[in-house]
């Protein structure tokens, strides 16, 4: 297992986020409209990203989204 830090989103991070979105949609089996939540799931304010690789394959990530100076949300995804 190798963990890499990047200071902005990259392709592996974006791919993991897409897989998370698909997984969450499957988990609720389309029971409710997720459109109102999309505004909270953008990647534009995310700068600090840690990506876990297993044999060169991205298998998980964690990132920080700053809301205001000194306040951030930790986001995570595991494949």
N, C-alpha and C positions, 0 to 999 in steps of 0.2 A: 504494500500500500504506500502510495506517494501522495503528499498533499502539496498543491501548488497555489501560491498567492498571485492574484492579478488585481490591478487597481481599477479595472473596469470590466464590464461583462465581455465575454468572448463566446465563440461558437459553441464550445462544450457546455458552458454555463447556460446559454440560451437553449440548447438541446435538452438539457436536464429540466429546465423550466417548462418547456413544451410537454415533456413526458409527465411532469407533475400535473399540469393542467388537464391532460387526458385522463390521468389516474383519478383526479378529484371528480371529474365529470362522470366517470364510470362508477365511482363510489356512491354517488347520489342518484345514479340511474336516471339522470335527466328529470328528477323530481321537481326541480325549481330552476328558474331562469337565473343564470350566473352573470348576466350583463351588468347589474349594479356593482358587482365586485371587481370588474375589470379595471376600474380606476385605481384600485389598491394594488394591482399586480403588474404595474408597468416596471420596466427595468431602467428607466432613464435616471433615477436618483441613486442607483446602486453603483458604488465605486469600489468597495472592498469585497473581494470574492475569494473564497478558498474552495478549491476543487480537489476532490479525492479521486485518485486513479488507482485501479487495480489492474496490473499488467498493461498499462497504457490506455485502459478503457475508463472513461469518466463514470464513476458509480455514485457520487454524491457531491453535495456542495452546501456551503453556508455563506451568507452575505449579510451586509448591514445596510439598512436604508435609513439615512438620517432624516429626521422630521424637523429638527431645529438643533442649534448648537447644544451638544451635551445630551441629546435624546435621539436614540436610534432603535430600530426594530431589527431583531435577528431573524433572518429567513433561512430556511433549510429545506433540502430535498435529498432523498436517498432513492437510488434506483433499485 
